């Protein structure tokens, strides 16, 4: 298994330009993974809503419910 130190040592051997390119690639992959995660969450939420497991509510109602939840978590 490759360790983080192995990777860092290998990166140190790259040119500055290649290191920048690698950093950009890693950043873009992180963005894509996060975008995919958000899309999955949205699809799951829509499925829950369509199944009748969620109810529509105003922003004020949603905030109040979130506050109640957060208060119950801290007790």
KAGI-V962671 format. One record per residue. N is the residue number from 0. SS is DSSP state (H for helix, E for strand, - for the rest). BURIAL is + if it has 24 or more other ideal C-beta (glycine too) atoms within 12 Angstrom, else -. D_CENTER is the distance of its C-alpha to the mean C-alpha in Angstrom with 2 decimals. Layout:
n = <N/N>
ss = <SS/SS>
burial = <BURIAL/BURIAL>
d_center = <D_CENTER/D_CENTER>
//
This chain:
n = <0/1/2/3/4/5/6/7/8/9/10/11/12/13/14/15/16/17/18/19/20/21/22/23/24/25/26/27/28/29/30/31/32/33/34/35/36/37/38/39/40/41/42/43/44/45/46/47/48/49/50/51/52/53/54/55/56/57/58/59/60/61/62/63/64/65/66/67/68/69/70/71/72/73/74>
ss = <-/-/-/H/H/H/H/H/H/H/H/H/-/-/-/H/H/H/H/H/H/H/H/H/H/H/H/H/H/H/H/H/H/H/H/H/H/H/H/H/H/H/H/H/H/H/H/H/H/H/-/-/-/-/-/-/-/-/H/H/H/H/H/H/H/H/H/H/H/H/H/H/H/H/->
burial = <-/-/-/-/-/-/-/-/-/-/-/-/-/-/-/-/-/-/-/-/-/-/-/-/-/-/-/-/-/-/-/-/-/-/-/-/-/-/-/-/-/-/-/-/-/-/-/-/-/-/-/-/-/-/-/-/-/-/-/-/-/-/-/-/-/-/-/-/-/-/-/-/-/-/->
d_center = <26.10/25.04/24.12/22.06/25.48/26.69/23.90/24.56/28.25/27.83/25.79/28.60/30.99/29.33/30.67/28.97/28.16/26.66/24.53/23.25/22.62/20.77/18.54/17.89/17.16/14.66/12.89/13.04/11.77/8.60/8.33/9.39/7.11/4.01/7.06/8.20/5.69/6.50/9.95/10.39/9.73/12.12/14.54/14.73/15.38/17.98/19.59/19.91/21.40/23.76/24.83/25.89/23.64/22.28/24.58/24.41/24.72/25.10/22.74/25.22/25.20/21.42/21.47/24.47/22.92/19.81/22.34/24.40/21.55/20.64/24.39/24.88/22.19/24.03/27.41>
//
